[in-house]
């Protein structure tokens, strides 16, 4: 699909890489949901024999990514206490206040999603944790120059003090997040009013995948490249088919899909040594291009650290709709 900003693609790529490095920080009972509910399916693929078996840190765009598999959650037989959250449940007539943008989050899955955001000292949000039950929508007011991430947590249980654990996307065992995302988590990344009146945003599976996600834009002066139902350039959002050795399991059940570096380790998949840097980290030259695990499910998403073509711009005062779900 042709875009009016294509002549400036090279300049934008350089600027985006700089903005990303500066802006994005280092990386109640709902644990009985199935992997299919989260848009996950398994695919038997044998790990390459020439790669190290131990996982190691990924060359993610995060300053300090975390790829240690999340520990098993503490079971809870009681109903989780309702945690305080800030956000509007009715997005149909919601409008952003002066100096703010409107972010609307929609849960089209059959499981509860525990929405989270990183903490920003310069442009803080009124809250960094919300609950989205199946079919629910929440609207969040975001400062005009905010930069950061939103993501969904799954399999969570919190007490009345807002402390607990999530199977995926856990952020330090608290309902109101302080910034960390845990391992194998789908991210929505945003840098508002970053350069030349442009926003930059993307769906990232660089650190792995736990939920299907797509982003739509409104307002501003840019045509939305993704359809309201999550289709992009003729391909629609679908479940990730995760190879066996990339699966993150809790209690024998797959809850997320790891990235290749975490799953297999080694310089090749972690883009280290002779594979380091944009010019050398080329998935098509890997023994197996595991980035396609994510690209086939979400063609618009970042699938590895240097997949800068996945960054999308929006010019002007853009609002955003983030949907957890498949087409």
N, C-alpha and C positions, 0 to 999 in steps of 0.2 A: 504494500500500500504506500503510495507516494505521500511524502510529508513535506510541508513548506520549509522545514528546518534542515532538510538533508544537505544543502550546500555547506552548512556549517557543522556537519557531523564530526569532522576531525577535531575542530576547535572544541566542540561540546564534549567529546570523549575525554580530552585532556582536562577540561575544566571539571567535568563530573568526577573524574578519578581523584582530583585534588579535593573537591568538596566532600566526597565520600570519606576520604581519609580523615578530614578535619571534623566532620559533623557526627558520623555514626560511631558510637562508642563500642568498646570491646564487648567483643561478645562475653456441692459439698458432697456428697458421695456420688461420683459419676464414673467410677473406675471400671464398671462392668460393661462398658460399651464395646462393640466389636470393631475389628480393624476395617471392615468394609464400610462401616458408618463414617469413618474418617477419610474415606477415599483411598484406602490402602488395599493392595492385593499382592500376593507373593508370586515370584517368578524364579524357578530354579536355575541359577547360573553359578558355575564353578569359579571360584576365585583363582586368578592367575598364580601359577606356582612360583614365579620369579619375584613376587612381591613379599615384603615382610609381613608377618602375621599380626604383629602388634600394632594397634592404632597409634597415630601421633597427631599432633596439631596440624590443622589445615591452614593453607595460605589464604585464609578468608580476608575480605576487605575490613574485617574487624581488627582493631588494634590488639586485642587479646582474646581470640576465640576460645571457646570451651567446647571440647568434643568428647569429654569423658561421659560414657553412657550414664543416664540417670538411674539412680538406685531404685529398687522396688518401693512402691508407695506403702505407707502404713494403712492397713485396712481400717475402715470405719463402719461400724454396724448401725450407727445412729445417723439421723438426718443432720446434715451440715448446717450450722448456724448461719443466718444471713449476714453477710459482710457488707459494710457501708460502701457504697459506690456512688460516683457522680456521673450523670449522663441522662439524656432525655430518652424515654421509651417511645416517643412518637416523633418520627422523622418526617412525616408527610408535610407538616407545616413549619418545621424547624428552620430557623435562619441564623446565620452566624452574626454575632455582635460586631461592632466596629473594631477593627484590628485583629479579628479572629477569622479562622476558616472552619467550615463545618465538615467533620468526618463522620460518616454514617457507617455503622457496622451491622451486617446482616448475617444471621446464622441460618443457612439453608440445609444444615445437616440434621440428622436424627439424634444427635448427642449434644450435651451442653458443652459450650466453648467458654473458657475462662480467659477473656480478653485481657491483654497486658500491654504496657508501654514502658520504655526506659525513662529513667528520671533525667530531667534537664534542669540544671541550675540556672541557666541564663533565661530560658523561656519555659518555666515549669507549667505542668498541667495540674488541674485541680484534683485529679486522681490518676492512678496508674494501674488500676485493676477494676474489672467489671465482669458481670456474669451475663452470658447470652445463652438462654435456653433455646431449644429447637423452635425455629420460626420467629424468634425475637429479634428486635432491632434496637440499637442504642446509638445516640448521637453525642459526639464529643466536640467541644469548642477547643480549637488549637490556635495558639498565637501565630500571627502572620509570618514570622521569620523562624518558626520552629523547625528543628531537624531531628529526626530520630526514627524509632521503629515501633510498630505494633505487631503483636503476634497472638496466637491462640494457644492456650494451655489445655491439656486434656487429662482425664482421670484424676481430678483434684478432690481433696478433702481438707477443709479448714475448720478450726474451732472458732468460738465466739470472739477470740482476740485477733482473728485474721492470720493465724499461724497454721501451717499444715504442709502439704506436699502435693505435687502433680507428677503424673507419670511422664509427661512431656511438657517442655516449655517452662519448667519450674524456675522460679527466680528467687532463690534463697529461702524457700519455705515460707514466704509471706504472700498474702493476698494482694496488697498494694506493692507493686514491684519497685525495686531499687535499680534495676538495669540489666542484670544478667538474664540470658535466655535459655540456659540449659543446652543440651545437645539435640541434634536432629530436629530442628524447628523451622517451619516456614515463616518467613519474615516479610512484612510490608514496610519498605524503607522510604523515607520522605526527606527532602531538603527543600523547604519553602523559601521563595524569593531569594534563591541562592546566587543567581548570576544573570544580569541583563533582564531582570523582570521575569525570569523563568523559574519554575519549580522543576525538580527532578524527582522521579519516584520509580520504584520497581517492586516486583515480587521476587524474593531471593530464596533459593534452595541451596545456596552455597554451603550452609552448615548442615544441610539435610532437610527432611520433610516430615511433618506430622499431620498437616491438614491441607486440603485443597483451598486455594485462595486466588481471587482475581480482583483487580482494581478498576473502577470506572471513574471518569472525571466529569465535572459539570462546571459551567461558568468559564471565565477566561476566554482565550481566543484560539484554543487548540481542539481539533476534532478528536473525539475519543477513539483510539485505535482498537479498543476491546468492546465487543457488543455487550449489552446489558445482561445477556445470558452467559457471558464468559468465553466468547469465541474470538479468535485472533488469526487473521490471514487464512481463514477457511478451516482452522483447527480449533476445536473446543476443549475446554477444561475437562479432564477426566481423571480417574483414579490412577495413582502411581502403581506400576507393577514392579515391586521391589525384589531384586535378587536375594536369595536366601541369606548370603553372607553379609548383606547390607542391612538386614532387618534388625531393628532394636526391639527386643521382646521383654515383656514383664509377665511373669507367671506363665510362660509358654505362649503367650499371645503377642503378636506383632502390634506395636503401638506407634512405630515411626520407621523411617528409612534413613539410614546413615549416609553421609557423603562418602565418596571413594577413599579419601585420605583416612578417615576414621575407621572405615571397614577393613582396608587392606594395608595401610601404611606405605612406607617406601618413598623414595625421592620422586618417582614418576607421578603417582597419584597425589602426592603432597606438594608437587611443584617446588622441589628443593634441588640443591646441587646443580647439575647441568640442565635440569628442567625448570630452574627458577626464572622468574620474570615473565612478562607478557610475551616476549618474543620466543620463549622456549616452552612455556606451559601451554601446549597445544593438544587438547583431548583427542583429536583425530589421529595423533601419533602414539597414543597410549596403547598398550597391549589390547585393552578393551575400553572403548569410549563409554564409560559409565555415566557421563553427563546426559546421555540420551535417555536414561531412566527418568530423568526429570523433564527434559525437553519434550518428550513424547506426551507427557501428561499436561504440561503447561508450557507451550512454545514461547510465551512472552517472558518467562522467568529467567533470572540469573541461575545458571547451572554450575558455574565454577568461578573462581575469583576474578578472572579477567574477561568475563562474558559481558563486556560493556555495551554491546548492542542491545542488551535487555533494558538499559536505562531509558525511561520515557520522559519527555518534557511536557510541561503545560504552562502556557504563557498567560499572565494576568492573575486575577484573583480566583483561583480554582478551588473548588470543593471536591471531596473525594468520597466514594462509596466503596467499601471493602467488603467483599462477600466471601464467607466460608461455605464452599459447596462446589459441586460439579455441575456441568451443563446437562 
